Amino acid sequence: MDKYKTVILIVLVVILIVLLIIILKKLFKRNEKNKELKRATEDKRRDENLNNVILNSYADKSDLKEIHTPYDIDYSNPNGDSIKSNNNNLRKEDNQVMIQLVERTELSTRKFMMNPAKKIKIGSDLQGNDITVMADGISPHQCEIFSVRDKVYIRNLGQGNRTIVRRKKEQAIVDEKGIRLLSNDTIILGNASYDITIKK
């Protein structure tokens, strides 16, 4: 009789241990799922905030569907002085940022890896541009990409030709004040486009 009690007790203890392990696994999975949901929500909120910064939702929509005028961006440093073009005045972190541009035109695809701290100029002119592209709708000096305090921006230099940044389903016209670039943005210059990847 005592043997049966011992066996039953051992079986009950094993069953309890197995049940405890199953419950702990479920709790762990639920905790991980909650963390993933929280992370996804934070990513979505951050992405929406970035889109709200780049796009002016109150802009005149009569010009082009889904194309807006960007907010002004202040490139001044914390002391209120404007950023100078001299590369010696750029902060150390700017040298750590690199930008990859994948150019797509009707005729070819090219890939560039460049340092925006040195200002990347794009246009159709063979002189004075870092990237020369022969395509319709591009000015001799169309736009420039540059970095300020570890963030990458683009501004339009071309007269009469548009520089457009596409982010997911939204688009923004770039003016001489400029807007911030993020990885997975696409720059559209006439019949050419550039897929952007920012590497730190």
C-alpha positions as a LaTeX table, in Angstrom:
\begin{tabular}{lrrr}
\hline
Residue & $x$ (\AA) & $y$ (\AA) & $z$ (\AA) \\
\hline
Met1 & 0.00 & 0.00 & 0.00 \\
Asp2 & 2.83 & 2.34 & 0.87 \\
Lys3 & 4.43 & 1.58 & $-2.50$ \\
Tyr4 & 1.26 & 2.71 & $-4.32$ \\
Lys5 & 1.15 & 5.91 & $-2.30$ \\
Thr6 & 4.77 & 6.66 & $-3.12$ \\
Val7 & 4.25 & 5.99 & $-6.86$ \\
Ile8 & 1.10 & 8.16 & $-6.89$ \\
Leu9 & 2.93 & 10.92 & $-5.04$ \\
Ile10 & 5.83 & 10.79 & $-7.52$ \\
Val11 & 3.39 & 10.86 & $-10.47$ \\
Leu12 & 1.56 & 13.85 & $-8.95$ \\
Val13 & 4.82 & 15.71 & $-8.39$ \\
Val14 & 5.90 & 15.04 & $-12.00$ \\
Ile15 & 2.50 & 16.21 & $-13.29$ \\
Leu16 & 2.75 & 19.37 & $-11.18$ \\
Ile17 & 6.27 & 20.08 & $-12.47$ \\
Val18 & 5.13 & 19.57 & $-16.09$ \\
Leu19 & 2.11 & 21.85 & $-15.54$ \\
Leu20 & 4.34 & 24.48 & $-13.93$ \\
Ile21 & 6.74 & 24.37 & $-16.90$ \\
Ile22 & 3.83 & 24.72 & $-19.37$ \\
Ile23 & 2.40 & 27.69 & $-17.43$ \\
Leu24 & 5.81 & 29.37 & $-17.26$ \\
Lys25 & 6.32 & 28.89 & $-21.02$ \\
Lys26 & 2.91 & 30.42 & $-21.76$ \\
Leu27 & 3.64 & 33.38 & $-19.50$ \\
Phe28 & 7.03 & 33.87 & $-21.17$ \\
Lys29 & 5.47 & 33.73 & $-24.67$ \\
Arg30 & 2.75 & 36.19 & $-23.67$ \\
Asn31 & 5.38 & 38.53 & $-22.23$ \\
Glu32 & 7.43 & 38.33 & $-25.45$ \\
Lys33 & 4.31 & 38.95 & $-27.55$ \\
Asn34 & 3.45 & 42.01 & $-25.45$ \\
Lys35 & 7.00 & 43.32 & $-25.89$ \\
Glu36 & 6.77 & 42.83 & $-29.68$ \\
Leu37 & 3.41 & 44.62 & $-29.82$ \\
Lys38 & 4.79 & 47.48 & $-27.74$ \\
Arg39 & 7.88 & 47.70 & $-29.98$ \\
Ala40 & 5.71 & 47.68 & $-33.12$ \\
Thr41 & 3.46 & 50.40 & $-31.68$ \\
Glu42 & 6.47 & 52.55 & $-30.78$ \\
Asp43 & 7.97 & 52.05 & $-34.27$ \\
Lys44 & 4.67 & 53.02 & $-35.89$ \\
Arg45 & 4.30 & 56.09 & $-33.69$ \\
Arg46 & 7.91 & 57.13 & $-34.39$ \\
Asp47 & 7.37 & 56.65 & $-38.14$ \\
Glu48 & 4.17 & 58.73 & $-38.05$ \\
Asn49 & 5.96 & 61.48 & $-36.11$ \\
Leu50 & 8.77 & 61.55 & $-38.68$ \\
Asn51 & 6.24 & 61.76 & $-41.49$ \\
Asn52 & 4.48 & 64.63 & $-39.70$ \\
Val53 & 7.81 & 66.43 & $-39.39$ \\
Ile54 & 8.74 & 66.01 & $-43.05$ \\
Leu55 & 5.30 & 66.84 & $-44.44$ \\
Asn56 & 3.16 & 69.89 & $-43.86$ \\
Ser57 & $-0.38$ & 68.54 & $-43.59$ \\
Tyr58 & $-1.78$ & 72.05 & $-43.95$ \\
Ala59 & $-0.10$ & 72.72 & $-47.31$ \\
Asp60 & $-2.09$ & 73.61 & $-50.43$ \\
Lys61 & $-3.13$ & 70.33 & $-52.06$ \\
Ser62 & $-4.34$ & 71.91 & $-55.31$ \\
Asp63 & $-0.91$ & 71.61 & $-56.92$ \\
Leu64 & $-0.29$ & 67.85 & $-56.95$ \\
Lys65 & $-1.96$ & 64.94 & $-55.21$ \\
Glu66 & $-0.02$ & 63.74 & $-52.16$ \\
Ile67 & 2.69 & 66.37 & $-52.68$ \\
His68 & 3.20 & 68.96 & $-49.97$ \\
Thr69 & 5.55 & 71.77 & $-49.09$ \\
Pro70 & 7.96 & 70.81 & $-46.29$ \\
Tyr71 & 8.34 & 72.62 & $-43.00$ \\
Asp72 & 11.23 & 75.04 & $-42.64$ \\
Ile73 & 14.27 & 73.40 & $-41.08$ \\
Asp74 & 16.64 & 75.31 & $-38.84$ \\
Tyr75 & 20.21 & 74.22 & $-39.54$ \\
Ser76 & 21.67 & 76.60 & $-36.99$ \\
Asn77 & 23.81 & 75.28 & $-34.17$ \\
Pro78 & 22.79 & 75.56 & $-30.48$ \\
Asn79 & 24.54 & 78.99 & $-30.22$ \\
Gly80 & 22.28 & 80.39 & $-32.93$ \\
Asp81 & 25.02 & 80.71 & $-35.56$ \\
Ser82 & 24.15 & 79.41 & $-39.00$ \\
Ile83 & 25.97 & 76.33 & $-40.31$ \\
Lys84 & 28.92 & 77.31 & $-42.47$ \\
Ser85 & 29.84 & 75.44 & $-45.62$ \\
Asn86 & 33.41 & 74.93 & $-44.42$ \\
Asn87 & 33.85 & 71.23 & $-43.62$ \\
Asn88 & 36.12 & 72.08 & $-40.68$ \\
Asn89 & 33.10 & 73.48 & $-38.84$ \\
Leu90 & 31.09 & 70.27 & $-39.14$ \\
Arg91 & 30.82 & 68.16 & $-36.03$ \\
Lys92 & 32.74 & 64.93 & $-35.62$ \\
Glu93 & 29.62 & 62.74 & $-35.82$ \\
Asp94 & 28.90 & 63.93 & $-39.38$ \\
Asn95 & 32.00 & 62.06 & $-40.56$ \\
Gln96 & 30.50 & 58.79 & $-39.31$ \\
Val97 & 27.39 & 59.02 & $-41.48$ \\
Met98 & 27.53 & 57.57 & $-44.99$ \\
Ile99 & 24.77 & 57.57 & $-47.57$ \\
Gln100 & 24.17 & 54.98 & $-50.27$ \\
Leu101 & 22.34 & 56.19 & $-53.38$ \\
Val102 & 21.06 & 53.69 & $-55.94$ \\
Glu103 & 20.42 & 55.66 & $-59.11$ \\
Arg104 & 17.78 & 54.37 & $-61.53$ \\
Thr105 & 17.32 & 55.92 & $-64.96$ \\
Glu106 & 15.75 & 54.68 & $-68.19$ \\
Leu107 & 19.16 & 53.51 & $-69.38$ \\
Ser108 & 21.07 & 52.28 & $-66.33$ \\
Thr109 & 21.38 & 51.64 & $-62.61$ \\
Arg110 & 24.37 & 52.95 & $-60.63$ \\
Lys111 & 25.28 & 52.74 & $-56.96$ \\
Phe112 & 27.13 & 55.43 & $-54.96$ \\
Met113 & 28.46 & 55.38 & $-51.39$ \\
Met114 & 29.27 & 58.92 & $-50.28$ \\
Asn115 & 29.91 & 61.10 & $-47.23$ \\
Pro116 & 27.19 & 63.79 & $-46.90$ \\
Ala117 & 29.41 & 65.87 & $-44.60$ \\
Lys118 & 31.24 & 66.95 & $-47.77$ \\
Lys119 & 28.00 & 67.96 & $-49.57$ \\
Ile120 & 26.90 & 65.76 & $-52.45$ \\
Lys121 & 25.81 & 67.81 & $-55.46$ \\
Ile122 & 23.64 & 66.23 & $-58.15$ \\
Gly123 & 22.84 & 67.73 & $-61.57$ \\
Ser124 & 23.21 & 67.43 & $-65.32$ \\
Asp125 & 26.31 & 69.62 & $-65.61$ \\
Leu126 & 29.63 & 67.82 & $-66.00$ \\
Gln127 & 31.38 & 70.46 & $-63.88$ \\
Gly128 & 30.72 & 71.09 & $-60.17$ \\
Asn129 & 28.61 & 68.00 & $-59.46$ \\
Asp130 & 29.55 & 64.89 & $-57.49$ \\
Ile131 & 26.91 & 62.90 & $-59.39$ \\
Thr132 & 26.21 & 63.88 & $-63.00$ \\
Val133 & 23.04 & 62.44 & $-64.48$ \\
Met134 & 21.87 & 63.02 & $-68.04$ \\
Ala135 & 18.10 & 62.72 & $-67.86$ \\
Asp136 & 15.13 & 64.88 & $-68.77$ \\
Gly137 & 13.89 & 67.39 & $-66.20$ \\
Ile138 & 17.21 & 67.87 & $-64.35$ \\
Ser139 & 18.90 & 71.25 & $-63.89$ \\
Pro140 & 22.67 & 71.71 & $-64.31$ \\
His141 & 22.90 & 71.94 & $-60.49$ \\
Gln142 & 19.69 & 70.32 & $-59.25$ \\
Cys143 & 20.15 & 69.56 & $-55.55$ \\
Glu144 & 22.62 & 68.89 & $-52.78$ \\
Ile145 & 22.67 & 66.36 & $-49.94$ \\
Phe146 & 24.45 & 67.31 & $-46.73$ \\
Ser147 & 24.60 & 66.38 & $-43.06$ \\
Val148 & 24.17 & 68.49 & $-39.93$ \\
Arg149 & 24.66 & 67.04 & $-36.46$ \\
Asp150 & 24.51 & 63.42 & $-37.66$ \\
Lys151 & 21.29 & 63.96 & $-39.66$ \\
Val152 & 21.11 & 63.96 & $-43.48$ \\
Tyr153 & 19.20 & 66.60 & $-45.45$ \\
Ile154 & 18.50 & 67.47 & $-49.08$ \\
Arg155 & 17.76 & 70.88 & $-50.57$ \\
Asn156 & 16.82 & 71.98 & $-54.07$ \\
Leu157 & 19.20 & 74.16 & $-56.07$ \\
Gly158 & 17.60 & 73.88 & $-59.52$ \\
Gln159 & 15.59 & 76.66 & $-61.12$ \\
Gly160 & 12.31 & 75.41 & $-62.57$ \\
Asn161 & 12.92 & 71.68 & $-61.99$ \\
Arg162 & 11.49 & 69.87 & $-59.00$ \\
Thr163 & 13.28 & 67.70 & $-56.47$ \\
Ile164 & 10.80 & 65.33 & $-54.81$ \\
Val165 & 11.29 & 63.04 & $-51.82$ \\
Arg166 & 8.98 & 60.02 & $-51.63$ \\
Arg167 & 8.46 & 58.33 & $-48.28$ \\
Lys168 & 6.18 & 55.30 & $-48.45$ \\
Lys169 & 2.94 & 56.66 & $-49.97$ \\
Glu170 & 3.70 & 60.32 & $-49.28$ \\
Gln171 & 5.72 & 62.79 & $-51.33$ \\
Ala172 & 7.22 & 66.19 & $-50.54$ \\
Ile173 & 8.59 & 68.87 & $-52.84$ \\
Val174 & 12.06 & 69.91 & $-51.70$ \\
Asp175 & 12.78 & 73.64 & $-51.68$ \\
Glu176 & 15.95 & 75.63 & $-50.95$ \\
Lys177 & 15.34 & 75.25 & $-47.20$ \\
Gly178 & 15.49 & 71.46 & $-47.48$ \\
Ile179 & 14.05 & 68.46 & $-45.68$ \\
Arg180 & 15.50 & 65.53 & $-43.76$ \\
Leu181 & 16.29 & 62.26 & $-45.55$ \\
Leu182 & 15.73 & 58.83 & $-43.98$ \\
Ser183 & 16.67 & 55.33 & $-45.10$ \\
Asn184 & 14.19 & 53.90 & $-47.65$ \\
Asp185 & 13.31 & 57.37 & $-48.96$ \\
Thr186 & 13.43 & 57.87 & $-52.74$ \\
Ile187 & 14.63 & 61.09 & $-54.37$ \\
Ile188 & 12.97 & 61.83 & $-57.73$ \\
Leu189 & 14.75 & 64.14 & $-60.19$ \\
Gly190 & 13.00 & 64.28 & $-63.55$ \\
Asn191 & 13.24 & 60.81 & $-65.08$ \\
Ala192 & 15.88 & 59.66 & $-62.55$ \\
Ser193 & 15.34 & 58.32 & $-59.04$ \\
Tyr194 & 17.66 & 57.56 & $-56.12$ \\
Asp195 & 16.91 & 54.97 & $-53.42$ \\
Ile196 & 18.45 & 56.13 & $-50.14$ \\
Thr197 & 20.13 & 54.09 & $-47.41$ \\
Ile198 & 21.79 & 55.96 & $-44.54$ \\
Lys199 & 24.57 & 54.07 & $-42.76$ \\
Lys200 & 26.02 & 55.09 & $-39.38$ \\
\hline
\end{tabular}
